[in-house]
């Protein structure tokens, strides 16, 4: 019994010692925590500086260069091709000969029609003379009114026939002139669909002609940006094989959205008088919607959203602080934003730094 009480007493002493040790350790740990300030280490890539730059808001698009003026030259008569004067890729001037069609049948038709016109004119002159002579006899009472009216009717019929024959003659002469095919304006023959000896029926495609002095770009603009686009606005673009920028001008805006995409088509004119660019080239362009000079600029990914405003985290004298900012403009391609509420040289924490909050101590390490 005595040994049992002694054993129990030792176990009680051991438990008390353990409790005391735990309390001492916890007390020292709390003292250590209260006496040591936590510091967060940041990389240089986590910081970007506020700087002053000019910045623009732009919309980007892709498209093709197309001739503003192009046409299909077709046969206006049924005739055989006698001669072709031009080839594909050849530049032509207004009025330049492109091809000749067989004129034999049409020339004969013109000659026959000229004879019809001459016959109709002779009859018209004769009927007019009869009518005028009978008009005098009618006044003297030697001719009845009915007989005179018949002569007037004959004259009117001859006049209408003469006019009809003249119209047919003009049409035949026009068809004869259409056998000589000429260029309607300056341009390049980009398609030739005929060969000498070929029979060209009416409306057969002979050539395709394009004027390359003026090219056009068709660009699709999203609906949330179309209201910032206006006629006469300059546009920058470059072609796929060239790093040089070219300038065009917006000349037309379709006021009806494209079905499905809800985008609006904008038409851009480019003066290509030096023929530096070619139709069909793929382009990448940008339209400046708004431009600001000498602005406070930061990386857009540094912006953070609060309940009612935007803010950034700034490292200042080893401490992270919050500054509310106003976003004035952003450039989607460069990822830069113009803002107010910060100062030049402020160290802004990047948006990918998620473990830091206002009031934390931090420093940048290499």
Secondary structure, DSSP 8 states (H G I E B T S, - for coil): -HHHHHHHHHHHHHHHHHHHHHHHHHHHHHHHHHH---EEEEEGGGEEE-EEEEEEEEEEEEEEEEEEEEEEEE-SS-EEEEEE---TT-EE-TT-EEEEE--HHHHHHHHHHHHHHHHHHHHHHHHHHHHHHHHHHHHHTSS-HHHHHHHHHHHHHHHHHHHHHHHHHHHHHHHHHTTEEE-SSSEEEEEE---TT-EE-TT-EEEEEEEEEEEEEEEEE-TTTGGG--TT-EEEEEETT----EEEEEEEE-SS--TTT--EEEEEEEE-TT--S-TT-EEEEEEEEEEEEEEEEEEGGG-EE-SSSEEEEEEETTEEEEEEEEEEEEETTTTEEEEESS-TT-EEE-TT--S--TT-EEEEE-
